[in-house]
Amino acid sequence: MKPLLLSVLLISFFGFSQNQYVASDTHPFGLPNPNAPEQIKDFEPLIGKCNCKSTLRNQDGTWAETQDIIWEWKYIMNGMAVQDETIKPDGNNSGSIRQFIADSSKWYVHYYSTNFPTTTLPTWEGNKVSKDSIVLYKPQKAPNGMDGKYRISFYNMSDLGYSWIGEWVDTSEQIVYPTWKIDCKRDSEDNNDLSAIKNNITAFSKAYIDGDIGALTSMYTIDGKIFPNNRKILSGQSALSSYWTIPEGAKILHHKVIPKEIHIEDNIAYDYGYYQGKTLTNENKEVAWQGKYVIIWKKVGDDWKIYLDIWNNVAE
């Protein structure tokens, strides 16, 4: 039975390692792949689902009635690219595949629409130009034949939402004619228990890297328990604080938790997956490590705290 069990665990581990960034129940919009160009996170504030107000300009120059749409973003191709889709009440849905090509240091955005199917997808290209804005262009002449470009801009990007505008500009970008504008607010469904647990997972890693042991142990219930590898069960804030305190001269350089599944039942949840990290020892040596874990969460008031925390190392 042991060889069979080991084979199953190895298959599960390597399968997870190869496809851990795809959309799942725990991460319905996927995850950015660390092997992708760092710009894969340019669209990170947009990932998820937003309720949006879309307004088009009429041919006579007036603005049409505002339309409610849903704009959804996710990581695809195992976290190596970004896909978005707009869902509109009139059925004229559209979307894009977005890839950053390192050789040209640009984003390339391939647009498609149910209303205008085509054998060749129009392509925009551009970059993130500031902390909260991305600008993309596609060559396009004006109705009078003047050379120019269609410019689309994402701006005011944050966890709360973002704005978007489409404009025709001349080659010098001195003449600007907006034709489409969209304002988006984060879907309230994102503000749920699952999001709270995932936020706490991220906060745990940050506290560990920062050496903020008080913040880290406060993420456990008063009677929280940890099950360290080859150690007895430790319980209570004092014991947990002593365990997690980083030895003098050492530093946590990296810590990341990658949940495989988070399941919530009323005020109790379980969470399991993998973790990885890197320590700078007091001998100035970097040591990388990884493992698997299971956590039982309890809802305390409006927050989720760790009740049981067990983990052990996994060899590379």
TORMARLO-803169 format. One record per residue (C-alpha): z, y, x; residue number from 1. Coordinates in Angstrom, 2 decimals, padded with zeros to 5 digits. Example, Ala and Ser with C-alpha at 12.3 -4.5 7.8 and 13.67 -1.06 7.14 Angstrom:
REC       zz       yy       xx  pos
REC   007.80  -004.50   012.30    1
REC   007.14  -001.06   013.67    2
This chain:
REC       zz       yy       xx  pos
REC   000.00   000.00   000.00    1
REC   000.75   002.42   002.84    2
REC  -002.79   002.44   004.34    3
REC  -004.25   002.95   000.85    4
REC  -001.80   005.77   000.13    5
REC  -002.59   007.38   003.48    6
REC  -006.32   007.21   002.73    7
REC  -005.81   008.85  -000.65    8
REC  -003.73   011.62   000.91    9
REC  -006.31   012.22   003.65   10
REC  -009.16   012.33   001.13   11
REC  -007.16   014.74  -001.02   12
REC  -006.26   016.93   001.96   13
REC  -009.75   017.17   003.44   14
REC  -011.35   017.60   000.01   15
REC  -008.98   020.46  -000.64   16
REC  -009.63   021.97   002.79   17
REC  -013.38   021.99   002.21   18
REC  -013.32   023.39  -001.32   19
REC  -010.05   025.27  -001.59   20
REC  -011.70   028.63  -002.35   21
REC  -013.63   027.64  -005.48   22
REC  -012.53   028.77  -008.93   23
REC  -009.70   026.59  -010.35   24
REC  -007.03   026.65  -013.05   25
REC  -004.66   028.35  -010.60   26
REC  -007.29   030.73  -009.21   27
REC  -009.75   031.17  -012.09   28
REC  -011.77   033.73  -010.12   29
REC  -011.78   031.85  -006.82   30
REC  -010.55   033.04  -003.42   31
REC  -012.20   034.77  -000.43   32
REC  -013.07   032.33   002.33   33
REC  -011.51   033.36   005.68   34
REC  -014.70   032.14   007.39   35
REC  -016.79   034.68   005.46   36
REC  -017.41   038.16   006.96   37
REC  -014.33   040.34   006.56   38
REC  -016.31   042.51   004.12   39
REC  -016.00   039.68   001.55   40
REC  -012.84   041.53   000.45   41
REC  -014.68   044.81  -000.24   42
REC  -014.94   043.83  -003.91   43
REC  -011.41   042.38  -004.06   44
REC  -010.04   045.13  -006.40   45
REC  -012.75   044.18  -008.90   46
REC  -012.13   040.42  -008.92   47
REC  -010.99   039.29  -012.36   48
REC  -011.80   040.52  -015.84   49
REC  -011.87   044.09  -017.15   50
REC  -012.48   045.71  -020.51   51
REC  -015.04   048.47  -020.00   52
REC  -016.65   051.44  -021.76   53
REC  -020.38   051.60  -021.02   54
REC  -022.53   054.66  -021.78   55
REC  -026.31   054.93  -021.23   56
REC  -028.43   058.07  -021.21   57
REC  -031.16   058.25  -023.84   58
REC  -034.75   059.11  -022.95   59
REC  -034.27   062.58  -024.46   60
REC  -031.46   063.27  -021.98   61
REC  -028.56   062.84  -024.41   62
REC  -025.89   060.21  -023.94   63
REC  -025.90   057.20  -026.27   64
REC  -022.85   055.92  -028.11   65
REC  -020.33   054.22  -025.83   66
REC  -020.39   050.42  -025.92   67
REC  -017.49   048.05  -025.26   68
REC  -018.31   045.39  -022.66   69
REC  -016.44   042.81  -020.57   70
REC  -017.09   042.80  -016.82   71
REC  -015.97   039.69  -014.96   72
REC  -015.95   039.12  -011.19   73
REC  -015.29   036.02  -009.11   74
REC  -015.78   034.49  -005.68   75
REC  -018.49   031.80  -005.53   76
REC  -020.01   029.44  -002.94   77
REC  -016.50   028.39  -001.87   78
REC  -015.46   031.98  -001.33   79
REC  -018.50   033.03   000.72   80
REC  -020.09   035.35  -001.90   81
REC  -019.24   037.36  -005.02   82
REC  -020.70   037.03  -008.51   83
REC  -020.23   039.35  -011.46   84
REC  -021.29   039.19  -015.10   85
REC  -021.26   041.75  -017.89   86
REC  -020.85   040.43  -021.43   87
REC  -022.14   042.83  -024.08   88
REC  -021.89   042.73  -027.89   89
REC  -025.67   043.08  -028.29   90
REC  -026.27   039.89  -026.28   91
REC  -028.03   041.73  -023.42   92
REC  -025.87   040.19  -020.71   93
REC  -026.46   040.69  -017.01   94
REC  -025.01   039.85  -013.63   95
REC  -025.41   039.90  -009.88   96
REC  -024.99   037.71  -006.82   97
REC  -023.52   039.68  -003.93   98
REC  -023.69   038.56  -000.29   99
REC  -022.74   040.43   002.86  100
REC  -025.16   039.69   005.71  101
REC  -023.45   040.31   009.03  102
REC  -026.69   040.60   011.01  103
REC  -027.68   043.73   009.08  104
REC  -024.09   044.85   008.31  105
REC  -024.95   045.37   004.64  106
REC  -024.24   044.03   001.20  107
REC  -027.28   042.66  -000.66  108
REC  -026.98   042.55  -004.43  109
REC  -029.45   040.52  -006.50  110
REC  -029.47   041.57  -010.16  111
REC  -030.49   039.49  -013.19  112
REC  -030.49   040.09  -016.94  113
REC  -031.10   038.13  -020.14  114
REC  -033.11   041.06  -021.48  115
REC  -035.44   041.32  -018.47  116
REC  -036.00   037.84  -016.98  117
REC  -038.08   037.95  -013.81  118
REC  -039.36   035.65  -011.09  119
REC  -038.26   038.14  -008.43  120
REC  -034.76   039.59  -008.61  121
REC  -034.39   043.31  -007.84  122
REC  -032.15   043.93  -004.85  123
REC  -029.72   046.72  -004.01  124
REC  -028.21   047.17  -000.57  125
REC  -025.35   049.21   000.81  126
REC  -021.75   049.26   001.96  127
REC  -018.18   050.19   001.25  128
REC  -018.01   053.89   002.17  129
REC  -014.30   054.59   001.65  130
REC  -011.07   052.85   000.71  131
REC  -011.88   052.88  -002.99  132
REC  -015.68   053.21  -003.23  133
REC  -018.85   051.17  -002.63  134
REC  -022.37   052.62  -002.75  135
REC  -025.62   050.64  -003.11  136
REC  -029.28   051.72  -003.22  137
REC  -032.68   050.48  -004.37  138
REC  -035.96   052.42  -003.83  139
REC  -037.26   053.84  -007.12  140
REC  -039.72   056.60  -007.94  141
REC  -038.96   059.21  -010.57  142
REC  -041.11   059.27  -013.76  143
REC  -043.11   062.15  -012.18  144
REC  -043.85   060.06  -009.07  145
REC  -041.30   061.71  -006.75  146
REC  -039.92   059.38  -004.09  147
REC  -036.29   058.51  -004.47  148
REC  -033.68   055.82  -004.97  149
REC  -031.48   054.45  -007.68  150
REC  -027.91   054.75  -006.46  151
REC  -025.03   052.77  -007.95  152
REC  -021.47   053.62  -007.01  153
REC  -018.14   051.91  -007.60  154
REC  -015.24   054.33  -007.21  155
REC  -011.55   054.77  -008.08  156
REC  -011.17   051.04  -007.38  157
REC  -007.58   049.82  -007.78  158
REC  -005.49   047.06  -009.36  159
REC  -005.68   049.00  -012.63  160
REC  -009.49   049.11  -012.85  161
REC  -012.48   051.05  -011.52  162
REC  -015.36   053.34  -012.44  163
REC  -019.11   052.83  -011.96  164
REC  -022.07   055.16  -012.17  165
REC  -025.84   054.67  -011.85  166
REC  -027.90   057.67  -010.73  167
REC  -031.43   058.48  -009.65  168
REC  -031.43   060.54  -006.45  169
REC  -034.23   062.01  -004.36  170
REC  -034.61   060.92  -000.72  171
REC  -032.28   063.69   000.45  172
REC  -029.77   062.94  -002.35  173
REC  -029.76   066.62  -003.26  174
REC  -031.22   065.92  -006.71  175
REC  -028.92   063.67  -008.72  176
REC  -029.63   062.45  -012.26  177
REC  -026.99   060.07  -013.75  178
REC  -028.35   057.55  -016.26  179
REC  -025.47   055.12  -016.80  180
REC  -021.69   055.26  -016.47  181
REC  -018.97   052.65  -016.96  182
REC  -015.17   052.90  -016.89  183
REC  -013.15   049.70  -016.63  184
REC  -009.50   048.84  -017.19  185
REC  -007.87   045.63  -016.04  186
REC  -007.65   042.96  -018.75  187
REC  -004.07   042.72  -020.03  188
REC  -004.36   038.92  -019.83  189
REC  -004.04   039.29  -016.05  190
REC  -000.48   040.62  -016.51  191
REC   001.08   037.29  -017.42  192
REC   003.47   034.74  -016.01  193
REC   000.79   033.14  -013.81  194
REC   000.01   036.48  -012.19  195
REC   003.73   037.13  -011.67  196
REC   004.18   033.82  -009.85  197
REC   001.11   034.41  -007.68  198
REC   002.34   037.90  -006.84  199
REC   005.71   036.45  -005.81  200
REC   003.96   033.88  -003.61  201
REC   002.18   036.71  -001.80  202
REC   005.40   038.74  -001.58  203
REC   007.20   035.75  -000.03  204
REC   004.67   035.58   002.81  205
REC   004.88   039.34   003.38  206
REC   008.67   039.28   003.52  207
REC   008.60   036.39   006.01  208
REC   006.07   038.15   008.26  209
REC   008.03   041.42   008.05  210
REC   011.30   039.64   008.84  211
REC   012.80   040.96   005.61  212
REC   015.08   038.00   005.01  213
REC   017.03   039.82   002.28  214
REC   013.84   040.27   000.24  215
REC   012.83   036.68   000.94  216
REC   016.09   035.06  -000.18  217
REC   016.21   037.29  -003.27  218
REC   013.14   035.41  -004.47  219
REC   015.34   032.33  -005.03  220
REC   017.69   031.82  -007.97  221
REC   021.42   032.20  -007.26  222
REC   021.66   028.39  -007.10  223
REC   018.25   027.98  -005.42  224
REC   017.81   025.00  -003.11  225
REC   015.49   024.28  -000.19  226
REC   014.54   020.88   001.22  227
REC   013.47   021.51   004.84  228
REC   011.74   018.79   006.84  229
REC   014.29   016.39   008.39  230
REC   017.23   018.44   007.08  231
REC   019.82   018.09   004.32  232
REC   019.43   020.09   001.11  233
REC   020.54   023.70   001.56  234
REC   021.78   025.69  -001.43  235
REC   022.95   029.23  -002.12  236
REC   021.98   032.64  -000.80  237
REC   024.09   032.44   002.37  238
REC   022.69   029.08   003.48  239
REC   019.13   030.14   002.68  240
REC   019.53   033.41   004.56  241
REC   020.83   031.55   007.62  242
REC   017.93   029.09   007.51  243
REC   015.15   031.66   007.09  244
REC   016.48   034.14   009.66  245
REC   013.93   034.33   012.47  246
REC   015.37   033.59   015.95  247
REC   015.81   036.63   018.18  248
REC   012.70   037.30   020.25  249
REC   010.42   035.34   017.90  250
REC   008.02   036.74   015.31  251
REC   006.03   035.34   012.40  252
REC   002.42   036.42   013.03  253
REC   000.85   034.80   009.97  254
REC   001.99   033.08   006.80  255
REC  -000.12   032.12   003.81  256
REC   000.55   029.90   000.81  257
REC  -002.45   028.33  -000.94  258
REC  -001.45   026.93  -004.35  259
REC  -003.42   023.93  -005.55  260
REC  -001.94   024.05  -009.05  261
REC   000.56   026.20  -010.95  262
REC   001.68   024.86  -014.30  263
REC   004.02   026.76  -016.65  264
REC   006.11   025.27  -019.45  265
REC   008.22   027.88  -021.24  266
REC   010.69   029.20  -018.62  267
REC   010.04   026.51  -016.01  268
REC   006.98   026.13  -013.77  269
REC   005.88   023.86  -010.95  270
REC   003.63   024.86  -008.09  271
REC   002.22   022.73  -005.29  272
REC  -000.30   023.19  -002.53  273
REC  -000.57   023.93   001.17  274
REC   000.78   026.54   003.55  275
REC  -000.22   027.75   007.00  276
REC   001.24   030.07   009.58  277
REC   001.57   031.13   013.19  278
REC   004.71   031.94   015.22  279
REC   005.08   033.94   018.41  280
REC   007.97   032.23   020.18  281
REC   010.55   033.97   022.35  282
REC   008.61   032.51   025.31  283
REC   005.61   034.61   024.12  284
REC   003.66   031.52   023.06  285
REC   001.66   031.37   019.82  286
REC   002.24   028.21   017.77  287
REC   000.16   027.46   014.65  288
REC   001.47   025.18   011.88  289
REC   000.52   023.98   008.42  290
REC   001.90   021.75   005.70  291
REC   002.22   020.92   002.01  292
REC   004.84   021.98  -000.51  293
REC   006.19   021.68  -004.05  294
REC   008.13   024.48  -005.76  295
REC   010.00   024.54  -009.08  296
REC   010.21   028.06  -010.53  297
REC   012.63   029.42  -013.13  298
REC   012.08   032.52  -015.21  299
REC   015.06   034.84  -014.78  300
REC   014.79   037.82  -017.10  301
REC   011.25   039.11  -016.68  302
REC   010.86   037.69  -013.16  303
REC   010.07   034.24  -011.76  304
REC   012.35   032.89  -009.02  305
REC   012.28   029.77  -006.86  306
REC   014.80   027.11  -007.89  307
REC   013.68   024.10  -005.80  308
REC   011.55   024.44  -002.65  309
REC   010.45   021.37  -000.66  310
REC   007.87   021.18   002.11  311
REC   006.83   019.22   005.19  312
REC   004.29   019.58   007.96  313
REC   000.76   018.22   007.98  314
REC  -000.91   017.38   011.28  315
REC  -004.24   019.07   011.96  316
